């Protein structure tokens, strides 16, 4: 067990990190991110200090950087798909040994006492805090995390492979559950980036027929290569009626077509933290026949633990594109383009 205030010797006092200066579009040569040197954070009570090995680049990082989400912390360091090594522990910690490899996710803290926390729905906690939004995240050489909100990383996964599992994987898993996919059913995936390509593997491993609707031609080909039955444009109707669909694309205009594409009794789950406005829906065309429209808000720690066990058992393998640490803004531009295969991962402290 870790001892209070224990640390690996010879830790630096400063580190390199990215921060959001002025949120806005990351287009052309313009970037809302700045690469800086800042002090290494000190873990508070109940927290551990992590030397970051890798950090996935999530679409939510783009929303934080471009200002789609309101500013929760000025000059925040983005990043919440973090794999790293515990190098110091604050007071009142006992969960992780020094040197342990752990995962730092999106959900950083919940109050534990509100109605939602006490009823097992901590993802709806009104006081919740998030890594890379309310608190500095993993586009840095070091980060702190409350030990109760970190994950053990299965040995099967190297640090690059593990990074996308910590948000893209976990949120995809919760969305998959919220979509009520029947055994042997047909699942539609709108958008095919980091989260969708992991969710597709979960579905395919369970004998579910997957249909992908996404704008990028490369992404469509990638989906077919992974085993999707069809891959078409984001605004197309699927070739067959679907039992369930998940929308990862943050584009509200797609919602009416996604509802049209459902079979009677089908469910559409909206998986993003940000979505542009949904056009007017017609009851007869879009909602009737007992169709369900639901959303996904973050995840519980139970979701994360369940997913990582499932990913270990099924040997889920995210496809990753590595980026050097000092190219984080380029990785975000690539994510914004939308025609990616898998997930982008920053290589920060890899040995």
PyMOL commands that set and color helices and strands:
alter all, ss='L'
color gray80, all
select helices_A, chain A and resi 59-66+115-118+122-124+147-149+159-166+168-178+194-205+217-226+252-260+283-287+301-314+325-337
alter helices_A, ss='H'
color red, helices_A
select strands_A, chain A and resi 14-20+33-39+47-57+82-89+101-104+107-109+129-130+142-146+150-152+186-190+209-213+230-232+242-247+262-270+292-295+320-324+343-347
alter strands_A, ss='S'
color yellow, strands_A
deselect
rebuild
show_as cartoon
